[in-house]
């Protein structure tokens, strides 16, 4: 009697539902364990929000010339100081940050698209196609990046600017050139992932059920290869920002009236002795952006690595 009562009481207690764990939730849980990545994500988010909404709050024009305030240090009227024309550096840093980040993201998208396309074709092919694509990848890897960037931009910048305008033309040129020299690591990474995944049991099962090669790639192999690609993409954003800043610093980036972070450093290089603030703030913006993106990439690497047990 007591046993039946206990059994009925036990049966009447509802089972506690187990929390459903999604791949995204598990990745976020792992990402939060990387403290530097979380702090970097907060800093980068604050920086991006400042670039997006800052010009709405700080409404000083980027091209307002005031010779009476030239080369002034940071003050309440000009928190980042002024340049040799009396232009407000804070307004120019906010405006230039939008362009620098846009170049970084756009160049990353170009590099990832080309790299995934080449790597997927090589990873699903055998023989001559794979060998030819890897030969092309190795050829691009062996090319000196910076001299070729300078040469291509020097030869084609004016012609493209005459067709679509100076700002748009230089933007397209820089994005295509930087992205065109950053796809090779992504291609090799995707190819290696495809070689590993195409022999897995779930791919063999889908192939046995009659799935076409394109369906195998799009629905089964590529989604499982995106983790390392996302990590590589974050690194490419940082590398593209540095490359754009380098080109602008060398005078081959955007025109002088478009104040990207690299262009601000180029304009400030002759005034470092008596106006260090002019180079300090755009340099600090580049440093913080690249550093936080790299730490976020480290966190994503840990979060998306299926071999890590945490």
Backbone torsions as a table, in degrees:
resi	resn	phi	psi	omega
1	UNK	NA	-46.4	179.4
2	UNK	-65.1	-36.8	178.8
3	UNK	-64.8	-42.5	179.4
4	UNK	-66.0	-36.3	177.7
5	UNK	-64.5	-42.4	179.7
6	UNK	-65.4	-39.1	-179.9
7	UNK	-65.7	-42.7	179.0
8	UNK	-65.9	-37.2	178.2
9	UNK	-66.7	-38.2	177.8
10	UNK	-66.7	-38.6	-179.2
11	UNK	-69.1	-26.9	-178.6
12	UNK	-79.0	-16.4	179.3
13	UNK	-76.6	119.9	-178.3
14	UNK	-67.8	141.6	178.4
15	UNK	-69.5	136.2	179.5
16	UNK	-73.9	120.5	-178.8
17	UNK	-68.0	137.5	178.7
18	UNK	-80.6	139.4	179.5
19	UNK	-65.7	132.7	-179.5
20	UNK	-80.7	124.0	-178.0
21	UNK	-101.3	118.1	177.6
22	UNK	-94.1	158.2	176.6
23	UNK	-58.1	-38.5	178.2
24	UNK	-66.2	-40.9	178.0
25	UNK	-65.2	-39.2	177.6
26	UNK	-66.0	-40.2	177.6
27	UNK	-64.0	-40.4	178.6
28	UNK	-65.4	-38.1	178.2
29	UNK	-62.7	-41.7	178.4
30	UNK	-69.6	-38.0	-179.3
31	UNK	-63.1	-38.5	-178.9
32	UNK	-65.7	-20.5	177.7
33	UNK	-73.0	-18.3	178.4
34	UNK	-90.3	95.0	-171.5
35	UNK	-61.5	-43.2	179.8
36	UNK	-62.4	-36.2	179.1
37	UNK	-67.3	-39.7	179.3
38	UNK	-65.6	-45.5	177.9
39	UNK	-62.8	-41.7	179.3
40	UNK	-63.9	-38.4	177.6
41	UNK	-62.8	-41.0	178.2
42	UNK	-65.5	-43.3	-179.5
43	UNK	-65.5	-44.3	-179.8
44	UNK	-65.5	-39.2	177.4
45	UNK	-62.6	-41.7	177.9
46	UNK	-64.3	-39.1	179.5
47	UNK	-66.1	-43.7	179.7
48	UNK	-65.1	-42.6	177.8
49	UNK	-62.0	-37.4	178.1
50	UNK	-65.1	-39.9	179.4
51	UNK	-69.5	-34.6	-177.0
52	UNK	-77.0	-46.9	-173.7
53	UNK	-103.5	-10.7	-178.3
54	UNK	-58.7	-46.4	179.6
55	UNK	-61.7	-21.1	176.1
56	UNK	-75.1	-26.3	179.5
57	UNK	-92.1	-47.6	179.4
58	UNK	-96.6	95.2	-166.8
59	UNK	-95.7	11.2	177.3
60	UNK	-63.8	135.9	179.1
61	UNK	-65.3	148.9	-178.8
62	UNK	-77.8	-15.0	-176.5
63	UNK	-117.8	19.9	178.9
64	UNK	-80.0	117.4	-176.1
65	UNK	-95.3	131.8	178.6
66	UNK	-142.7	94.3	-176.7
67	UNK	-65.6	-21.6	178.5
68	UNK	-71.9	-15.7	-178.3
69	UNK	-116.3	19.4	-174.3
70	UNK	-68.2	139.6	175.6
71	UNK	57.3	32.9	175.5
72	UNK	-81.4	147.1	176.5
73	UNK	-76.0	178.3	179.9
74	UNK	-57.8	137.3	179.7
75	UNK	-152.2	178.2	178.0
76	UNK	-65.3	-35.9	-179.6
77	UNK	-73.6	-33.5	179.8
78	UNK	-136.3	89.0	-173.5
79	UNK	-58.7	-29.3	177.5
80	UNK	-103.2	6.4	-178.9
81	UNK	84.3	-169.2	-179.3
82	UNK	-130.4	165.9	179.2
83	UNK	-98.6	-165.5	-175.2
84	UNK	-72.5	-9.4	175.0
85	UNK	-106.8	5.5	-178.3
86	UNK	78.8	13.5	179.0
87	UNK	-78.9	144.1	-176.3
88	UNK	-73.3	122.5	-176.0
89	UNK	-73.2	-34.0	178.8
90	UNK	-60.0	-46.6	178.8
91	UNK	-61.4	-39.1	-178.8
92	UNK	-73.2	-34.1	175.9
93	UNK	-66.6	-41.7	179.1
94	UNK	-64.8	-43.1	179.4
95	UNK	-68.4	-43.9	-179.1
96	UNK	-68.1	-29.1	178.5
97	UNK	-63.8	-36.7	176.9
98	UNK	-59.5	-44.1	-178.2
99	UNK	-68.4	-44.0	-178.3
100	UNK	-63.1	-43.6	178.4
101	UNK	-67.4	-38.6	178.2
102	UNK	-63.1	-40.5	176.9
103	UNK	-63.3	-43.7	-179.6
104	UNK	-61.7	-46.5	-178.4
105	UNK	-68.4	-44.0	-178.5
106	UNK	-65.2	-42.7	178.2
107	UNK	-64.9	-36.5	176.6
108	UNK	-63.2	-42.5	179.7
109	UNK	-62.6	-40.7	177.5
110	UNK	-63.0	-46.7	-178.5
111	UNK	-63.8	-42.6	-178.9
112	UNK	-67.9	-41.9	-179.8
113	UNK	-61.2	-50.3	-179.2
114	UNK	-65.8	-42.5	-178.7
115	UNK	-64.4	-43.8	178.6
116	UNK	-65.4	-40.6	179.6
117	UNK	-62.7	-50.2	-179.3
118	UNK	-65.9	-44.4	-179.2
119	UNK	-65.3	-37.9	179.6
120	UNK	-68.0	-42.9	178.8
121	UNK	-64.1	-43.5	178.9
122	UNK	-66.3	-38.3	-178.4
123	UNK	-70.4	-27.3	178.7
124	UNK	-95.4	-7.7	-178.8
125	UNK	-101.2	168.7	176.4
126	UNK	-137.1	156.6	173.1
127	UNK	76.2	-129.3	-168.9
128	UNK	-67.8	-38.3	-178.4
129	UNK	-62.8	-48.6	178.5
130	UNK	-61.3	-44.1	-179.3
131	UNK	-64.1	-40.7	-179.5
132	UNK	-66.9	-42.6	-179.6
133	UNK	-67.2	-38.5	177.8
134	UNK	-71.0	-32.2	173.9
135	UNK	-64.0	-41.7	177.4
136	UNK	-64.0	-41.2	178.1
137	UNK	-62.7	-45.9	178.4
138	UNK	-63.9	-34.6	177.9
139	UNK	-63.0	-46.3	178.9
140	UNK	-66.1	-34.6	178.5
141	UNK	-66.5	-28.4	-177.9
142	UNK	-84.4	-9.7	-178.3
143	UNK	-77.6	141.2	175.2
144	UNK	-72.1	116.0	-168.8
145	UNK	-68.4	-55.0	-172.9
146	UNK	-63.3	-46.8	178.0
147	UNK	-59.7	-38.4	179.3
148	UNK	-69.2	-37.7	175.3
149	UNK	-58.6	-47.1	-179.8
150	UNK	-62.9	-42.1	-178.1
151	UNK	-66.5	-45.9	-177.9
152	UNK	-64.7	-44.8	-179.2
153	UNK	-66.9	-38.7	179.0
154	UNK	-63.7	-37.1	-176.0
155	UNK	-79.5	-36.7	-169.2
156	UNK	-113.3	-4.7	-175.3
157	UNK	-64.0	-47.4	-176.3
158	UNK	-66.5	-39.1	179.5
159	UNK	-65.4	-43.0	178.9
160	UNK	-69.5	-36.9	178.0
161	UNK	-64.1	-33.5	178.4
162	UNK	-69.7	-24.0	-178.3
163	UNK	-84.6	-48.8	-173.1
164	UNK	-115.9	5.5	-178.8
165	UNK	102.3	154.5	-174.5
166	UNK	-65.1	-46.1	-176.0
167	UNK	-70.0	-48.5	-179.9
168	UNK	-65.9	-40.3	-179.4
169	UNK	-62.9	-45.6	179.6
170	UNK	-67.3	-37.5	178.5
171	UNK	-60.9	-49.0	180.0
172	UNK	-61.8	-44.5	-178.6
173	UNK	-60.6	-48.2	-177.0
174	UNK	-66.3	-42.1	-179.4
175	UNK	-63.3	-46.8	-178.0
176	UNK	-66.4	-41.9	-177.2
177	UNK	-69.4	-46.4	-179.9
178	UNK	-66.0	-46.1	177.6
179	UNK	-62.3	-34.5	179.8
180	UNK	-69.8	-15.3	177.6
181	UNK	-110.4	13.8	-179.5
182	UNK	-123.8	3.1	-174.9
183	UNK	-84.4	-16.6	-171.1
184	UNK	-65.3	-45.9	176.8
185	UNK	-61.0	-37.1	178.2
186	UNK	-64.1	-42.0	-179.7
187	UNK	-62.0	-45.0	-179.8
188	UNK	-66.6	-36.5	178.6
189	UNK	-66.0	-45.6	-179.6
190	UNK	-65.8	-40.1	178.4
191	UNK	-59.9	-45.5	179.0
192	UNK	-63.4	-40.2	178.0
193	UNK	-63.6	-41.1	-180.0
194	UNK	-65.9	-40.2	177.9
195	UNK	-59.2	-38.1	-179.6
196	UNK	-75.8	-43.0	-172.1
197	UNK	-78.2	-28.4	-174.7
198	UNK	-69.8	-12.9	177.3
199	UNK	-101.6	3.4	-179.6
200	UNK	-72.2	160.9	-175.2
201	UNK	-64.7	-38.4	-177.5
202	UNK	-68.7	-30.2	175.6
203	UNK	-72.2	-41.3	177.2
204	UNK	-62.7	-38.8	178.1
205	UNK	-64.2	-43.4	178.4
206	UNK	-65.2	-37.4	177.9
207	UNK	-66.4	-39.0	179.0
208	UNK	-66.8	-28.0	178.2
209	UNK	-81.4	1.7	175.0
210	UNK	96.6	14.4	179.9
211	UNK	-67.1	137.5	178.4
212	UNK	-72.8	167.0	-179.9
213	UNK	-63.2	-41.0	178.9
214	UNK	-64.0	-38.1	178.1
215	UNK	-68.4	-38.9	176.1
216	UNK	-58.2	-42.3	-178.7
217	UNK	-68.9	-50.2	-171.4
218	UNK	-73.8	-39.9	-171.8
219	UNK	-96.9	-24.3	-171.1
220	UNK	-119.9	-45.6	-173.1
221	UNK	-87.7	-51.5	-174.5
222	UNK	-60.3	-44.8	178.7
223	UNK	-58.7	-32.1	179.6
224	UNK	-82.0	-9.1	178.4
225	UNK	-102.0	0.9	-173.1
226	UNK	-78.5	-19.7	-179.1
227	UNK	-57.2	-57.5	176.7
228	UNK	-61.7	-30.9	179.1
229	UNK	-65.9	-40.1	178.9
230	UNK	-62.5	-41.7	178.0
231	UNK	-63.0	-44.2	178.6
232	UNK	-64.0	-33.6	-179.9
233	UNK	-64.7	-40.3	178.5
234	UNK	-63.1	-39.3	177.9
235	UNK	-66.1	-36.3	-179.6
236	UNK	-66.9	-34.3	176.8
237	UNK	-60.5	-48.6	179.4
238	UNK	-62.1	-42.9	-179.7
239	UNK	-65.1	-37.2	179.8
240	UNK	-68.0	-38.1	177.8
241	UNK	-63.7	-42.9	178.6
242	UNK	-65.4	-41.0	180.0
243	UNK	-64.3	-43.0	177.8
244	UNK	-63.7	-41.2	179.0
245	UNK	-64.4	-37.8	177.9
246	UNK	-64.5	-45.1	179.3
247	UNK	-63.4	-42.5	178.9
248	UNK	-66.2	-37.9	179.0
249	UNK	-64.8	-32.2	178.6
250	UNK	-84.4	0.3	177.0
251	UNK	84.6	11.7	-179.0
252	UNK	-114.2	18.4	177.6
253	UNK	-97.3	-129.9	-179.1
254	UNK	-73.6	159.6	179.4
255	UNK	-60.4	162.1	-176.5
256	UNK	-60.6	-26.5	-178.1
257	UNK	-84.0	1.7	177.0
258	UNK	-110.9	103.5	-169.3
259	UNK	-84.5	76.2	170.3
260	UNK	-72.7	168.0	-179.1
261	UNK	-61.9	-41.7	177.9
262	UNK	-65.1	-37.7	178.4
263	UNK	-65.9	-37.7	177.3
264	UNK	-62.5	-40.7	177.1
265	UNK	-65.5	-38.5	178.4
266	UNK	-62.5	-43.3	-179.8
267	UNK	-69.0	-27.3	-175.3
268	UNK	-88.4	-9.0	-170.0
269	UNK	-64.9	-27.4	-179.0
270	UNK	-89.1	1.1	-177.2
271	UNK	-124.3	21.2	-175.2
272	UNK	-67.0	-28.5	-176.8
273	UNK	-67.4	-39.0	-174.8
274	UNK	-118.7	-1.1	176.2
275	UNK	-143.7	61.7	-177.2
276	UNK	-65.1	-23.1	-179.3
277	UNK	-62.7	-27.3	-178.1
278	UNK	-61.3	-38.6	178.6
279	UNK	-92.6	-22.4	-174.5
280	UNK	-63.7	-48.6	-171.5
281	UNK	-73.6	-44.6	173.4
282	UNK	-65.1	-35.5	175.9
283	UNK	-64.2	-40.5	177.5
284	UNK	-65.2	-35.9	177.9
285	UNK	-64.3	-43.8	177.1
286	UNK	-62.7	-44.6	-178.9
287	UNK	-60.2	-48.7	-178.5
288	UNK	-64.8	-41.5	-178.5
289	UNK	-64.1	-49.1	-178.4
290	UNK	-66.4	-41.4	-179.0
291	UNK	-63.7	-46.6	-178.7
292	UNK	-66.1	-39.0	178.5
293	UNK	-63.9	-39.0	178.7
294	UNK	-66.1	-41.1	177.8
295	UNK	-66.7	-37.4	176.2
296	UNK	-64.3	-38.8	175.3
297	UNK	-61.2	-38.8	176.3
298	UNK	-63.3	-42.2	178.2
299	UNK	-64.9	-40.6	177.6
300	UNK	-66.1	-35.9	178.0
301	UNK	-61.1	-44.0	178.0
302	UNK	-68.8	-36.9	-175.9
303	UNK	-73.5	-32.2	-174.2
304	UNK	-100.1	2.4	179.4
305	UNK	-83.7	111.2	-177.1
306	UNK	-70.1	-13.9	-178.7
307	UNK	-83.9	-11.3	179.8
308	UNK	-85.6	131.5	178.8
309	UNK	-112.7	107.9	-178.0
310	UNK	-134.0	NA	NA
